[in-house]
Amino acid sequence: MSLPDCSLRFAGNECGAVPIYVVLQKLYDSVIHYLFFLFLMQFAYSTGPNRLP
């Protein structure tokens, strides 16, 4: 796996756009999964037999 040879002039084009997009996509997916997990845990604790007082 080799990175494309580019200078700072093209950092916002083909060199920087894809890696930044991939990183943001992974971060976004992680946040969504984390919030969904917290929502499920909160729902389970609020409706289950072992709910907090």
C-alpha atoms as an extended CHARMM CRD file, in Angstrom:
* protein
*
        53  EXT
         1         1  MET       CA              0.0000000000        0.0000000000        0.0000000000  PROA      1               0.0000000000
         2         2  SER       CA              1.6420000000        3.2000000000       -1.1640000000  PROA      2               0.0000000000
         3         3  LEU       CA              0.3870000000        6.7360000000       -0.7630000000  PROA      3               0.0000000000
         4         4  PRO       CA              0.1600000000        8.9270000000       -3.8760000000  PROA      4               0.0000000000
         5         5  ASP       CA              3.0870000000       11.2590000000       -4.3740000000  PROA      5               0.0000000000
         6         6  CYS       CA              1.6890000000       14.7420000000       -3.9340000000  PROA      6               0.0000000000
         7         7  SER       CA              2.6580000000       18.0950000000       -2.4860000000  PROA      7               0.0000000000
         8         8  LEU       CA              0.8340000000       20.4650000000       -0.1320000000  PROA      8               0.0000000000
         9         9  ARG       CA             -0.8190000000       22.1430000000       -3.1200000000  PROA      9               0.0000000000
        10        10  PHE       CA             -2.9710000000       19.0840000000       -3.7590000000  PROA      10              0.0000000000
        11        11  ALA       CA             -3.5660000000       18.2140000000       -0.1190000000  PROA      11              0.0000000000
        12        12  GLY       CA             -7.2320000000       19.1530000000       -0.4010000000  PROA      12              0.0000000000
        13        13  ASN       CA             -7.8410000000       17.2570000000       -3.6380000000  PROA      13              0.0000000000
        14        14  GLU       CA             -7.1020000000       13.6160000000       -4.4450000000  PROA      14              0.0000000000
        15        15  CYS       CA             -4.5000000000       13.2630000000       -1.6930000000  PROA      15              0.0000000000
        16        16  GLY       CA             -6.3340000000       14.4590000000        1.4110000000  PROA      16              0.0000000000
        17        17  ALA       CA            -10.0200000000       14.1070000000        0.5890000000  PROA      17              0.0000000000
        18        18  VAL       CA            -10.2810000000       10.3200000000        0.5510000000  PROA      18              0.0000000000
        19        19  PRO       CA             -8.2760000000        9.5240000000        3.7260000000  PROA      19              0.0000000000
        20        20  ILE       CA            -10.0730000000       12.2710000000        5.6810000000  PROA      20              0.0000000000
        21        21  TYR       CA            -13.4260000000       10.9880000000        4.4160000000  PROA      21              0.0000000000
        22        22  VAL       CA            -12.5420000000        7.4370000000        5.4350000000  PROA      22              0.0000000000
        23        23  VAL       CA            -11.4770000000        8.5750000000        8.9070000000  PROA      23              0.0000000000
        24        24  LEU       CA            -14.6140000000       10.6680000000        9.3750000000  PROA      24              0.0000000000
        25        25  GLN       CA            -16.7850000000        7.8060000000        8.1230000000  PROA      25              0.0000000000
        26        26  LYS       CA            -15.2400000000        5.3640000000       10.6090000000  PROA      26              0.0000000000
        27        27  LEU       CA            -15.5230000000        7.9050000000       13.4240000000  PROA      27              0.0000000000
        28        28  TYR       CA            -19.1530000000        8.6130000000       12.5030000000  PROA      28              0.0000000000
        29        29  ASP       CA            -19.9740000000        4.8910000000       12.4590000000  PROA      29              0.0000000000
        30        30  SER       CA            -18.2740000000        4.4370000000       15.8420000000  PROA      30              0.0000000000
        31        31  VAL       CA            -20.2530000000        7.3070000000       17.3920000000  PROA      31              0.0000000000
        32        32  ILE       CA            -23.5440000000        6.0130000000       15.9730000000  PROA      32              0.0000000000
        33        33  HSD       CA            -22.9060000000        2.4940000000       17.2620000000  PROA      33              0.0000000000
        34        34  TYR       CA            -21.8470000000        3.8510000000       20.6660000000  PROA      34              0.0000000000
        35        35  LEU       CA            -24.9530000000        6.0380000000       21.0040000000  PROA      35              0.0000000000
        36        36  PHE       CA            -27.1820000000        3.1740000000       19.8430000000  PROA      36              0.0000000000
        37        37  PHE       CA            -25.5720000000        0.8780000000       22.4280000000  PROA      37              0.0000000000
        38        38  LEU       CA            -26.1120000000        3.4620000000       25.1900000000  PROA      38              0.0000000000
        39        39  PHE       CA            -29.7330000000        3.8550000000       24.0970000000  PROA      39              0.0000000000
        40        40  LEU       CA            -30.2960000000        0.1050000000       24.2600000000  PROA      40              0.0000000000
        41        41  MET       CA            -28.6720000000       -0.1180000000       27.6980000000  PROA      41              0.0000000000
        42        42  GLN       CA            -30.7250000000        2.8070000000       29.0020000000  PROA      42              0.0000000000
        43        43  PHE       CA            -33.8950000000        1.2440000000       27.5910000000  PROA      43              0.0000000000
        44        44  ALA       CA            -33.0560000000       -2.1230000000       29.1650000000  PROA      44              0.0000000000
        45        45  TYR       CA            -32.3370000000       -0.5750000000       32.5660000000  PROA      45              0.0000000000
        46        46  SER       CA            -35.4870000000        1.5630000000       32.5080000000  PROA      46              0.0000000000
        47        47  THR       CA            -37.8460000000       -1.2580000000       31.5250000000  PROA      47              0.0000000000
        48        48  GLY       CA            -36.1560000000       -4.3740000000       32.9080000000  PROA      48              0.0000000000
        49        49  PRO       CA            -36.7810000000       -6.0130000000       36.2910000000  PROA      49              0.0000000000
        50        50  ASN       CA            -33.4050000000       -4.7380000000       37.5330000000  PROA      50              0.0000000000
        51        51  ARG       CA            -34.0650000000       -1.0620000000       36.8440000000  PROA      51              0.0000000000
        52        52  LEU       CA            -32.3440000000        1.5360000000       38.9690000000  PROA      52              0.0000000000
        53        53  PRO       CA            -34.3560000000        3.2780000000       41.7080000000  PROA      53              0.0000000000
